Amino acid sequence: MSDHGAATIAYLDCFSGIAGDMLLGALLDAGLPAEVLTDQLALLPLTGYALRVEERKNGAIRAKQLTVEVTADQPHRTWPQIRAMIAESALVAGVKEKALAVFGVLAEAEGRVHGVSPEAVHFHEVGAADAIVDIVGAAIGLEYLHITTLLASPLPMGRGWVECAHGRLPLPAPAVVELLKGVPTYGVELAQELVTPTGAAMAKALCQGYGPMPPMTIATVGYGSGTQQLANGQPNLLRLILGQSREVQEAQTVEVIETHLDDWAPEGFPYLCEQLFGLQALDVALAPIQMKKGRPGFLLTVLADPAHALAIKQCILSETTAIGLRYHTAQRFTLPRQLGSVATPWGAITVKRVETPTGVVLYPEYESCRAAAIAHGVPLKAIYAHISGPTADAFIPKEHSHG
């Protein structure tokens, strides 16, 4: 199966929740041809169903609605049976991997809820043809549209009750709660099911992250329609936003770590900086402050990727006289940048190429300019002035630099 389109990142805007048919409808609306979906699903040993794709308005927004019409009785399939059905099919490896991942997390969640092993889970509704079509169809769409990164917004949780093969269950359904461990959620005052087990399994298995919309250049938007009318009148849609990633190679969610120091020798600051940057600190700052009893002191502030924050905190407590730290999570907005070099009369100088709202700016790296100034006996400011001139066309990205 060949892909279509150039999207590398996609964002699921789940303002009304997520269900399997909603995601597949959004993928169809975003560019997955219905005939490709039908041809690929025919590679499964699955019969007794027909697809209907309709364009409809949900509220004031046009969307695609997918309906799976089951034309023959479907068995209650087990996880091993579904696994074999997918694994032994002629679907491409990427589609198999994604579909099996969704069913795998669903089997584990159902097993924990009902107190049985995943291998013994009978999926009931989820084992029926419509759920298999939704899950495998979503995998086909992600592969066809070449979506390599999928992110999602926090998921809204309704309340109330739902009737299913297991009887009357509270909302969110027990399997949904189990599936969404570790996934950001929030409650809403709607006595309706907004996130189905299939939708929750897709969000858990297919998404690489959750939160606000990431930096991206939008290329396509698709809307998938749900089947129920929401009691508060909002459109029951799932929005899929596709485009090119504008993510810079640095964290956008950071930990801000601070401490006050009034009995620390500041000559150790350069060494502390070396240690912190060696542990992947994003920035380090030291500012003079007036502390209690009129003592002069310092405010040490460190920005860190949450993944590296613990080691950085331990370093601060080891290398300074701090006996405690304050920290909090913050969001930051950074401009796209690229490291490279420009050719000058004094050789190649390392620079950052930064895309600002008013155009591209080259920022020279001090250490590179310093080394050239010493080697050639020229003023440092002359090198800075040369680079700040019309040299943008001479920029050489780091991956293309020599030496």
N, C-alpha and C positions, 0 to 999 in steps of 0.2 A: 504494500500500500504506500503510495507516494503522498508526501505531505503537501499542504497548500497554504500559502501565506508565510509571513516572516516573523510572526509574533514569537517572542522569547519569554514573555512574562504575562501572566493573567491574574486578575483580581476578582474574587467572588464577593460582590456586594450583597450581603444576605440580610437586607433590611426587613424582609418578610419571611426569613428562614430559608430552609433548603430541603428539597426532596429530589429523588432520583429523576423524576420526569421533568422537573424544573431545570436541573443542570443540563440534561440532554436537550431540552428545548432551547436553552440559551446557547449551547454549542451549535445547534442547527441555525439559529438566528445569526450567529457570529461567522458563519461561513462553511460549516460542515454540510456538504450536499446530502440530501435525503437518499439519493441513489447509492452513494458511497456507504452510508450507514446500512442500508438494506443489503447491499452486496456483501459487506463484511460480516454482518450478523448471520448471513446464510452459511458462513463457514462453521458455525456452531451446530452440533447435533441437537437442535431445538426446533420443534414444530408446534402447531396448534395456536398460532398467534398471527396478527396482522398489525401493521403500523399505520397510523393516521397522523399526518402533520398538518396543522392548520395555523393560519395567521389570524390573530384575533386581538381585540383591544381589551386590556385589563386596566380599568380606570380610563385614563386618557392616553395610555402608552401602548403602542403596538408591540406585540410579542408573538413568539412561536409557542404553540402548545402541542405537545406530543401525547398521543393516546395509544396505548397498547391494548388492542382488542383480542382477548383470549378466546379462541374459537374451539378449543378442545380442553378437556379436563387435564389439569397438571398435577403431577405427584408432589408429595411433600419430600423434597430432595434433602439429603444430608450434605454436610460440608465436603466429605470425600467424593461424593458423586458430582457435585458442582465443580470441585477442583479438577477432577478427571475430565469432565466435559470441556473445560476451558483449556487445560494443559495439552490435551490430545487433539485439539482443533488445529486448523491451518492458519489461525490468526498470527500476526507477526509478534515477535517476542515482547516488544514494548507494550502492546495491548494486553497480552497475557499477564505480564508482570503487574500492570496497574489493576486489572480486574481481580486478579488473585489477591492482591494486597487489600482491596476493599472487602472482599468476602472473608479474608483471613481475620481482619480486626472485628468484623461483624460476628464471626463464629466464636471468637474469644469472648466478646462481650455477652453474647447470648448464653454461652456456657457458664460464665460467672453468675449471671442473673438467675439462671435456672438450676445451678448446682450440678452441672454435668460437664464432661470434657468437651472441648470444641469438636472433636471427631464424632461425638454422639448427638450433636445439635441437629434437630430437624427444623429447617428454616420456615416452614409453613408459608406465610405470605412472601417472605423474602426468597423462598425457593421457587416461587411461581415464575411463569414466563415473563411477566411485566418487570419484575425486579432484576432478572437476569439481563433483559434487554437494556434496562436503565444503566446498570453497572458496566456491562461490557460496552454498551453504546457510548457511555461517557469516556471510557478508555480509548475507544476508537476516535472520538472527537479530539481528545487531547493529543493523540498521536498525529492525527491528520493535520491539525492546526499548528503543529510543532510547538506546543506549549511546554517549555522546559522548566518553568517555575510557576507554581500556582500558589497564591496567597488568598486569605479570606478575612473578612471582617469578623468581629465577635458575633456570636449567634444568639438570636432572641429566643427566650424560653417561655412558651405559653403555659397555661395551667388548665386544670379540669380533668377530664377523663376521656379515654379512647377505647373503643371496642375492637378486639382483635381475636385471633385464633386462641390466644391464651386467656381470653376472658376480658373483664373490665380492668384497665390499667390506668394508673395516674399519669398525668402529664407534668413534665416531660416523661416520656416512656422510660421504664427502667433501663432498657438497652441503650437509649440515647444518653442518659446520665452516665452510664458506664463508659460509653464510647468517648464522651467529651471530657474525660479527665485530662486536665492539662490544657484544655482549649478555652479561651476567653468566652464567657457567656454573660447574658443579663436577662432579668425577668421583665415581662411585659404583662399588662392587664388585659389579656385576651384568653378566654376560655376555649382555645382552639389549638390543634397540633400544628406548630410552625416548623419544627425540625423532626423529620421522620427518621427511623433507624437507618434506612438506606442513605438518606441525606447526611446523617451524622457520620456514618462509616466513610462516605466519600470525602467529607471534610477532614476527617482524621487521617485517612490513608493517603490522600492525594495532595494535601496542602503542605507546603514547607514552612509556613508561618502564618500568624494571625495578628491582626491589628489594623491600623489606618492604611489607606491606600498608599502604596510605595511610590517613590519617584519613577515616573515613566512617561514616555511620549505615546499618547493614545493613538491607536491605529483603527480599532474596531470595537463596537459595543454590541452585545447580544442580550436579549431579554427572553427568559423562559417563564412561561405562565404556569401557575399552580391551578388546581381544579376547584378549590373552595373560595367562597367569598368571605373576606375577613370582616368581622363584626364592626370594626372601627372605620371601615370604608377605605382603608389604604389599599393600593394595588398589591395583589398577591403575586409578586414577581421576584425572580432572581436575576440580578444584573451581572453580566460577565464582561469585564473590561480587558481588552487585549492590547498589547503594544510592545514597544522597545524599552528595555530597562534603562533608567537613568541613574541607577544606584551607583554611588561612588564606592571605592574600595575601603570603606570605613563604616563604623557602626553609626546608625542614626538614633538608636536608643542607647544611652550611656549612663553610667553611674558617676555621680559627682561625689568625691570623697574629700572631706575637709578635716583639719585639726588645727588648734591653736598651740603655738610653741612659745614659751617664755624662758626656757632654760636650755636652749639648744644652740650649739656653736654653728653659725650660718656658713662657715667655710666648708662644711660638709655637704652643702647644697649641690654643687656640681657632681659630686660622687653619687648623691642620692638620685639626681636626675638620670645619670647613666644606668643605675640599677632599675629605676622605674621604667625607663624607655626600653630597657632590655626585657622587661616583663610585659611589653606591649601596651604601656600607658599611652593614651592618645594626646595628652597635654599635661604639663606640670607648671604651676605658678606659685610664687612666693611673694607675699605682700606684707609690708610692715603695718602693724596695728598697735593701738594702745590698749593694754590689758588691765586687769584689776590692780589696785594699789599703785597705779601710775607706771607699771612696768612696761617697757617696750617689748614687743614680741612679734611673731610672724603668723600669718595665715597661710597654711599650705593647702593648695587645692589641686586635686588630680582628677582628670577625666579618664575613664576606663570603659572598655567594652565589658559588659557584665560577665562574659565568659572568662575574663582575666582578672576580675576585680578582687577575688579572694587572695591571690598571690600578691597583688599590689598592696592590699591592706596589711598583710603580714610583713611585707618589706618595710612599709612606713613605721610599723610598730617595732621593727628590729633595728632600723637605721636612724631613728630619731628618738627623742625623749618623750614622745607622745604615749599616753597611757589609755587613750580612747580616741575613737573616730566617729564622725558623723557622715552619713551617706544617704543619698536619695537618687531615684531614677529620674532622668530628664530626657526630653526629646530635643534633638538639634537638627538644624537644616543647613546642609553644606552644599557648596557649589560643585558641579562636576569638574574634576581636575585630572591631569595626566602628567606623569613625570617624564622628562626627556632632557634634551640638550639643544643648544643653539651654537652655531659656529661663530667664533669671534677672532679678531687678529691675535688673540692670546690663547687660542685653542678652544676646544669644546667646553662650554660652561653649562652645568646642570641647572635646569629651571623647572618650575611648575607651570603648566599651561592651564589656566583657570577660565572657565566659561562664565562670565558675569552677565547680569541682565543687560548691560550696555555693550557687550562684545568680549572678545578674547583678550586676556591680559597675561603676560609672562612675568613670573616672579622668580628672580635669580636666587639660587641657594647660596647662603653666605659662605660656607666652607669652601665651595668650589671657586667662588670669586676671590676669596682670601688667598687660596693656593696660587691662583693665576697672578694676582697682584704681587705676591712675593717672588714668584718665579720670573716675572718679566719686569719687575721694578716700576710698575705703573700705579697711579693712585687707585684705590679701591672704588672711589666714586666714578672713575672713568669707565670701569667695567659695567657698573650698574647703569650708567647713562647709556652705554652702547646697547645693552639688552632692552632697555625701556623704549628704544627707538623702533622703527618699522622692521622688526626682525621676525614677526610671527610666521612668515612663510618659510623661514629657515628652521623651524622647530622640527626636531627629529624625535619621535616617540622612543621611550626606553627600550622597547622590544626590538626596535630597528637600529639602535645605536651600536657603534663599534667601539669597544674599549670603555 
